[in-house]
């Protein structure tokens, strides 16, 4: 997990370390570029001008970005302090796919109104775009992994697990529930409140050599004069993307530097990796299904049904989504509707003939 992949060495008063390149943003960009390229190539093979479809995709992408961000801010509204500013901070929490799907559909409707006449049916466009949606999700979830969002519950022993560093969303949550932030707790009875009281066994702090009774006098070389300085150094003043920490401790009247080491969460279910793998498999299925589909809209219906099943099950492993009606998360409830929608499309379209490959299909409602 790496929130900041690298820094561009352009330093200003606003960017003293340089310009950060965030993993989430880069993966989102790659998802758009690769998915658009794949869709364009597929469209050209079907006799549809690739550049026209790419213009349409741009509208869908912009609508999806706005819809996904709005959905996130509504779902996690209790965590939003300044909606106008935080709306643009997509790396802070990210976006929700089902919101992106709704926003992308709105963007599609706008594009069909504003663009020059585009005589290709919505069902055929849906079939062409469906594999690109799966590809975009596979790449986008890598961004979620780098960002530390969309994380899973505590992994059971013997199962795959992933550990996130300090000051990511999983760390802030699981610190409160299961563990300390840096692998040790302070001694509330000590005269100096900067005194370490207990160290988690086999934690990075334990392996680095922090011991009960150590008095922390500096964090990363910056002196801490009291307990509140220590708290601020590990929370509010912790820069985004930073993972390592070192402590200067006073032990037996001498000072010693401990670390640097990377405080990490306990093992969590790698839900982001599961989705990336699942979507790559679904991408493969959809690509091979397209040439043998029996009706326009079939590939889109399979995408809806398969993703709904995956998302419902993956939500069972996640920890960052609250539950509501019937103990389900919002995404699980929407997954049920998406699954039903995919089945309805299949049933309603299964007897519709395929549009000829070498002729543009009629506009919906003009057939």
C-alpha positions as CSV (number, residue, x, y, z in Angstrom):
1,X,0.0,0.0,0.0
2,X,1.5,3.3,-1.0
3,X,-0.8,6.4,-1.0
4,X,1.9,8.6,-2.6
5,X,3.8,6.7,-5.4
6,X,6.4,9.4,-5.9
7,X,7.0,13.2,-5.7
8,X,7.7,15.5,-8.6
9,X,10.6,17.7,-7.5
10,X,8.8,21.0,-7.9
11,X,8.8,22.7,-4.6
12,X,6.7,25.8,-3.7
13,X,5.2,27.3,-0.6
14,X,2.2,25.1,-1.1
15,X,4.2,21.9,-2.0
16,X,7.4,22.0,0.2
17,X,8.1,18.3,-0.5
18,X,7.2,18.6,-4.2
19,X,4.1,17.6,-6.1
20,X,2.7,14.2,-4.9
21,X,1.5,11.7,-7.4
22,X,-1.2,9.7,-5.6
23,X,-1.7,6.0,-6.3
24,X,-5.5,6.3,-6.4
25,X,-5.5,9.1,-8.9
26,X,-2.9,7.5,-11.1
27,X,-4.9,4.2,-11.2
28,X,-8.1,6.1,-11.9
29,X,-6.3,7.8,-14.9
30,X,-4.9,4.4,-16.1
31,X,-8.4,2.9,-15.8
32,X,-9.9,5.6,-18.0
33,X,-7.1,5.5,-20.6
34,X,-6.9,1.7,-20.9
35,X,-10.7,1.1,-20.8
36,X,-11.3,3.8,-23.4
37,X,-8.6,2.3,-25.7
38,X,-10.1,-1.2,-25.3
39,X,-13.6,0.1,-26.1
40,X,-12.5,2.1,-29.1
41,X,-10.7,-0.9,-30.6
42,X,-13.7,-3.1,-30.0
43,X,-16.0,-0.5,-31.6
44,X,-13.8,-0.2,-34.7
45,X,-14.0,-3.9,-35.2
46,X,-17.8,-3.6,-35.2
47,X,-17.8,-0.9,-37.8
48,X,-18.3,2.0,-35.3
49,X,-15.9,4.9,-35.5
50,X,-13.7,4.6,-32.4
51,X,-13.3,8.3,-31.9
52,X,-17.0,8.8,-31.7
53,X,-17.3,6.2,-29.0
54,X,-14.4,7.7,-27.2
55,X,-16.2,11.1,-27.1
56,X,-19.2,9.3,-25.6
57,X,-17.0,7.5,-23.1
58,X,-15.6,10.9,-21.9
59,X,-19.0,12.1,-21.0
60,X,-19.8,8.8,-19.3
61,X,-16.5,9.0,-17.3
62,X,-17.1,12.6,-16.2
63,X,-20.7,11.7,-15.2
64,X,-19.4,8.6,-13.4
65,X,-16.8,10.6,-11.5
66,X,-19.3,13.1,-10.3
67,X,-21.9,10.5,-9.4
68,X,-19.4,8.2,-7.6
69,X,-18.1,11.1,-5.5
70,X,-21.6,12.4,-4.7
71,X,-22.7,8.9,-3.7
72,X,-19.6,8.5,-1.4
73,X,-20.3,11.9,0.3
74,X,-24.0,11.0,0.9
75,X,-23.1,7.5,2.2
76,X,-20.4,8.8,4.5
77,X,-21.9,12.3,5.2
78,X,-21.1,12.0,8.9
79,X,-17.4,12.1,8.0
80,X,-17.6,15.1,5.7
81,X,-16.7,18.5,7.3
82,X,-16.6,20.7,4.2
83,X,-18.6,19.2,1.3
84,X,-17.5,21.7,-1.3
85,X,-13.8,21.3,-0.7
86,X,-13.8,17.6,0.0
87,X,-15.8,16.8,-3.1
88,X,-12.7,17.4,-5.2
89,X,-10.4,15.4,-2.9
90,X,-11.2,12.1,-4.5
91,X,-8.2,10.5,-2.8
92,X,-9.8,11.2,0.6
93,X,-12.2,8.3,0.7
94,X,-12.6,7.8,-3.0
95,X,-15.7,7.1,-5.0
96,X,-18.5,4.5,-5.0
97,X,-19.0,2.4,-8.1
98,X,-22.8,2.3,-8.0
99,X,-22.8,6.0,-7.8
100,X,-20.5,6.1,-10.8
101,X,-22.8,3.8,-12.7
102,X,-25.8,6.2,-12.1
103,X,-23.7,9.2,-12.9
104,X,-22.3,7.6,-16.0
105,X,-25.8,6.8,-17.3
106,X,-26.7,10.5,-16.8
107,X,-23.6,11.5,-18.7
108,X,-24.6,9.1,-21.5
109,X,-28.0,10.7,-21.8
110,X,-26.4,14.1,-22.0
111,X,-23.9,13.0,-24.6
112,X,-26.6,11.5,-26.8
113,X,-28.4,14.8,-26.7
114,X,-25.4,17.0,-27.3
115,X,-23.3,15.0,-29.7
116,X,-24.1,14.7,-33.5
117,X,-26.5,11.9,-34.3
118,X,-25.0,8.6,-33.4
119,X,-27.1,5.8,-34.9
120,X,-26.0,3.0,-32.6
121,X,-28.5,1.4,-30.2
122,X,-27.9,1.8,-26.5
123,X,-27.9,-2.0,-26.1
124,X,-25.1,-2.4,-28.6
125,X,-23.1,0.3,-27.0
126,X,-23.7,-1.4,-23.6
127,X,-22.3,-4.6,-25.0
128,X,-19.2,-2.9,-26.4
129,X,-18.5,-1.0,-23.2
130,X,-19.2,-3.9,-20.7
131,X,-15.7,-5.4,-20.9
132,X,-14.2,-2.0,-20.4
133,X,-16.2,-1.5,-17.3
134,X,-14.9,-4.7,-15.9
135,X,-11.3,-3.7,-16.8
136,X,-11.8,-0.3,-15.3
137,X,-13.0,-1.8,-12.0
138,X,-10.0,-4.2,-12.0
139,X,-7.5,-1.3,-12.3
140,X,-9.5,1.0,-10.1
141,X,-9.5,-1.4,-7.2
142,X,-5.7,-1.4,-7.3
143,X,-6.0,2.4,-6.6
144,X,-8.2,1.6,-3.7
145,X,-5.6,-0.8,-2.4
146,X,-2.9,1.9,-2.7
147,X,-5.1,4.5,-1.1
148,X,-6.2,2.2,1.8
149,X,-10.0,2.5,1.2
150,X,-12.6,-0.2,0.6
151,X,-10.8,-2.4,3.1
152,X,-11.9,-5.7,4.6
153,X,-12.6,-7.1,8.0
154,X,-10.1,-8.8,10.2
155,X,-8.8,-11.9,8.3
156,X,-9.1,-15.3,10.1
157,X,-5.9,-17.2,10.8
158,X,-4.6,-19.1,7.7
159,X,-6.5,-17.0,5.2
160,X,-5.0,-14.3,2.9
161,X,-4.4,-11.0,4.7
162,X,-3.0,-7.6,4.1
163,X,-1.5,-5.0,6.5
164,X,-2.0,-1.3,6.1
165,X,0.4,1.4,7.6
166,X,-0.3,4.1,10.1
167,X,-2.8,6.9,9.4
168,X,-4.7,5.2,6.6
169,X,-8.4,4.6,6.9
170,X,-8.0,1.0,8.1
171,X,-5.5,2.0,10.7
172,X,-7.7,4.8,12.1
173,X,-10.6,2.4,12.3
174,X,-8.9,-0.7,13.7
175,X,-6.8,1.3,16.1
176,X,-10.0,2.2,17.8
177,X,-11.3,-1.3,17.9
178,X,-8.4,-3.8,18.1
179,X,-5.0,-2.3,18.5
180,X,-2.8,0.7,19.2
181,X,-1.6,3.0,16.5
182,X,2.1,2.5,16.8
183,X,2.3,-0.9,18.6
184,X,2.5,0.4,22.1
185,X,0.4,2.1,24.7
186,X,1.3,4.8,27.3
187,X,1.4,4.3,31.0
188,X,-1.4,6.3,32.6
189,X,0.2,6.0,36.1
190,X,3.6,7.2,35.1
191,X,4.7,10.7,36.3
192,X,5.8,11.5,32.8
193,X,2.8,10.9,30.4
194,X,5.2,10.2,27.6
195,X,6.2,6.9,29.2
196,X,5.5,3.7,27.4
197,X,3.4,1.3,29.4
198,X,3.0,-1.8,27.3
199,X,4.2,-3.0,23.9
200,X,2.2,-5.3,21.6
201,X,4.0,-8.7,21.3
202,X,5.5,-9.4,17.9
203,X,4.5,-5.9,16.6
204,X,6.9,-3.8,14.5
205,X,7.4,-1.6,17.6
206,X,8.4,-4.7,19.7
207,X,10.8,-5.9,17.0
208,X,12.3,-2.5,16.8
209,X,13.2,-2.5,20.5
210,X,10.7,-0.2,22.2
211,X,10.3,-1.3,25.8
212,X,7.9,-0.5,28.7
213,X,9.3,2.4,30.7
214,X,10.8,4.2,27.7
215,X,10.1,7.9,27.7
216,X,9.5,9.3,24.2
217,X,11.2,12.6,23.8
218,X,11.1,13.0,20.0
219,X,9.2,11.7,17.0
220,X,11.3,11.6,13.8
221,X,13.8,13.9,15.4
222,X,11.2,16.5,16.4
223,X,11.1,17.0,20.2
224,X,7.8,16.3,22.0
225,X,7.5,18.1,25.3
226,X,4.3,16.5,26.5
227,X,1.6,13.9,25.7
228,X,-0.4,16.2,23.5
229,X,2.7,16.9,21.3
230,X,3.1,13.2,20.9
231,X,-0.5,12.7,19.9
232,X,-0.3,15.5,17.3
233,X,2.9,14.2,15.9
234,X,1.1,10.9,15.2
235,X,-2.2,12.2,14.0
236,X,-2.8,15.8,12.8
237,X,0.8,16.5,11.8
238,X,1.4,13.1,10.1
239,X,1.8,13.9,6.4
240,X,-0.2,11.9,3.8
241,X,1.8,9.1,2.3
242,X,4.3,8.8,5.1
243,X,4.7,5.3,6.5
244,X,7.9,5.1,8.6
245,X,8.3,6.5,12.1
246,X,11.2,6.7,14.5
247,X,11.3,7.6,18.2
248,X,13.9,9.0,20.4
249,X,13.5,7.5,23.9
250,X,15.1,8.2,27.2
251,X,16.1,5.0,28.9
252,X,18.3,4.8,32.0
253,X,19.2,8.5,31.7
254,X,20.5,7.9,28.2
255,X,18.7,8.7,24.9
256,X,18.4,6.1,22.1
257,X,16.8,6.3,18.6
258,X,14.3,3.5,17.9
259,X,13.4,2.7,14.3
260,X,12.5,3.7,11.8
261,X,9.8,1.1,11.5
262,X,6.4,0.9,9.8
263,X,3.4,0.6,12.2
264,X,0.8,-1.7,10.5
265,X,-2.7,-2.9,11.1
266,X,-3.5,-6.5,11.9
267,X,-4.2,-8.6,8.9
268,X,-7.4,-7.7,7.0
269,X,-9.2,-9.4,4.2
270,X,-7.7,-8.2,0.9
271,X,-11.1,-7.2,-0.6
272,X,-9.5,-4.8,-3.2
273,X,-7.3,-7.7,-4.6
274,X,-10.3,-10.0,-4.6
275,X,-12.3,-7.5,-6.7
276,X,-9.4,-6.9,-9.1
277,X,-9.0,-10.6,-9.8
278,X,-12.7,-11.1,-10.1
279,X,-13.1,-8.3,-12.6
280,X,-10.2,-9.5,-14.7
281,X,-11.9,-12.9,-14.9
282,X,-15.2,-11.2,-15.7
283,X,-13.5,-9.1,-18.4
284,X,-12.2,-12.3,-20.0
285,X,-15.7,-13.9,-20.0
286,X,-17.3,-10.8,-21.5
287,X,-14.7,-10.5,-24.3
288,X,-15.3,-14.1,-25.3
289,X,-19.1,-13.8,-24.9
290,X,-19.4,-10.9,-27.3
291,X,-18.8,-12.7,-30.6
292,X,-21.3,-15.5,-29.7
293,X,-24.0,-13.3,-28.0
294,X,-27.5,-14.0,-29.1
295,X,-29.0,-10.6,-28.7
296,X,-27.9,-7.0,-28.2
297,X,-27.8,-6.3,-24.4
298,X,-26.7,-9.8,-23.5
299,X,-23.1,-8.9,-22.6
300,X,-24.4,-5.9,-20.5
301,X,-26.9,-8.2,-18.7
302,X,-24.1,-10.6,-17.8
303,X,-21.9,-7.8,-16.5
304,X,-24.8,-6.6,-14.3
305,X,-25.6,-10.0,-12.9
306,X,-22.0,-11.1,-12.4
307,X,-20.9,-7.9,-10.7
308,X,-24.0,-7.8,-8.5
309,X,-23.2,-11.3,-7.2
310,X,-19.5,-10.5,-6.7
311,X,-20.2,-7.2,-5.0
312,X,-22.8,-8.7,-2.6
313,X,-20.4,-11.4,-1.5
314,X,-17.4,-9.0,-1.3
315,X,-19.4,-6.7,0.9
316,X,-19.6,-9.6,3.5
317,X,-15.8,-9.3,3.9
318,X,-15.6,-5.5,4.1
319,X,-15.5,-3.4,7.2
320,X,-15.9,0.2,5.9
321,X,-19.5,0.1,4.9
322,X,-22.3,0.4,7.6
323,X,-25.4,-1.8,7.4
324,X,-29.0,-0.6,7.2
325,X,-32.3,-2.4,6.2
326,X,-32.2,-6.1,6.9
327,X,-28.6,-5.8,8.1
328,X,-27.4,-5.2,4.5
329,X,-25.0,-2.5,3.3
330,X,-26.2,0.1,0.7
331,X,-24.1,-1.7,-1.9
332,X,-25.7,-5.0,-1.1
333,X,-29.1,-3.6,-1.4
334,X,-28.2,-2.0,-4.7
335,X,-26.6,-5.2,-5.9
336,X,-30.0,-7.0,-5.5
337,X,-31.6,-4.3,-7.7
338,X,-28.8,-4.5,-10.3
339,X,-29.1,-8.3,-10.3
340,X,-32.8,-8.1,-10.9
341,X,-32.2,-5.5,-13.6
342,X,-29.8,-7.7,-15.4
343,X,-32.2,-10.6,-15.3
344,X,-35.1,-8.4,-16.6
345,X,-32.9,-7.2,-19.5
346,X,-32.0,-10.8,-20.4
347,X,-35.7,-11.8,-20.4
348,X,-36.9,-8.8,-22.3
349,X,-34.2,-8.8,-24.9
350,X,-33.6,-12.6,-25.4
351,X,-35.8,-12.8,-28.5
352,X,-34.6,-9.5,-30.1
353,X,-32.5,-10.0,-33.2
354,X,-28.9,-8.8,-33.4
355,X,-28.3,-5.6,-35.3
356,X,-26.2,-6.4,-38.5
357,X,-22.5,-5.9,-37.9
358,X,-22.0,-3.8,-41.1
359,X,-24.9,-1.5,-40.6
360,X,-25.5,1.0,-37.8
361,X,-28.3,0.0,-35.5
362,X,-31.4,2.2,-35.1
363,X,-31.8,4.7,-32.3
364,X,-33.8,3.3,-29.4
365,X,-37.5,4.1,-30.1
366,X,-36.9,4.4,-33.9
367,X,-36.5,0.7,-34.8
